Structure formats: structure tokens, C-alpha cells
Amino acid sequence: MLSEADHIHNKAIFDALNEAMKNMRPYGFSGEPMPWTNVPRRKFFTLPGSNQLDDIVTKVSTQVKEWVQVSSNDQIQRLDMN
């Protein structure tokens, strides 16, 4: 059985991946524009091919690794100050 700490850690990883994947959506992080706005909309979307999926996975994993690096550097600096 997973401990509470493991469950929280797994949820944090899932949330980070989900957040990074939102940037890969057709309309980006903010999503589809509201119907009453003047923002142009795409009429159709093409499904990504396998080479594009590899690129998306690489970009998402790179983004999450950058977030981890920033967070760990932040924590190390706080420890050095104490």
C-alpha cells in the first residue's frame, strides 16, 4: 500500500506532466477562445503523427525537468541561507 507521502509525490508528478501537456494543445494553455471573441479559430485539427508525438513527449519531459531543477535550486539556496 502506498504511503501518504508517495501518493502526494505521484500526484505532484501527474499534475506537473498535465500542466506541461496543456501547453501542447492546439490553442495553447488558455484553451479554445470563447465564442463571442474575435480571436480566429482553427477549423480543423490534424492528429499528430508518431514523430510529432515523440517531439511532444520530449518537450513535455524537458519542461518538467526544468521545473524540477528550478525548484531544487530554490530549496538548496534556502538551506544555504540558514
N, C-alpha and C positions, 0 to 999 in steps of 0.2 A: 504494500500500500504506500502511496506517495505521501510524504510528509507535507505539511502546510507550506514550508519554505520551497520545496520542489514544485509544488503546484503554482505558487506565485511566480517562481522563476520561469516555468514553462509558459505561463500566461503572458509574462513580460516579453518573452521571445516571440510568441504568436502576435502580440499587439504591435511589436516593432516591425515584423515582417508585413503585417497587414497595412501599417502606415506607409511603409516604403512602396508596397504594391499599388497603393492608391495613386501615387504619382505616375504610374504607367497606364492609367485609364485613358480612354480616348479624349476626354475633356480635362484630364489632369486631376489634381487634388480636389478642386472645388466641385467637380461633377458637372452634369449637364446643366446648361443655363435655364433659368426659369422661362416659361412660355411667353411671358409678357415683355421680356428684354429684347433689345436689338442685337444681341450677340449672335453672330452667324452660327448655324448648327450644321453638323455633318449629316448628309442624307443617308449614308450607309457606312457600315464598318466592315472591314475585312478581318477575318480571323488571322492571327499571326501564324506563320509557318514555324517549323521546328527550329530553324536557325534564329528566327526572331525571339522565340521562347528562350533559347539559350542566352541571348543578349539581355532579355528582361530579367532572367534569374541572376545573371552576373551583375547587372546594375543594382538589383534589389539587395543582393548579398553584400555588395560593396558599400551601399548606403548604410546598411545595418552595422557593418564592421566599423564604418566611420563614426557612427553614433556611439558605439561601444568604446572606441578609442577616446573620443571626447569626454565621455562620462568617466572612464577610468583615469584619464589625466586629471580631471577635475578633482576626483577623490584623492589622488596621490598628492596634489598640491595642497589640499586641505589638511592632510596628515602631516605634511612638511611644516605647515604654519603652526601646528600645535606643539 
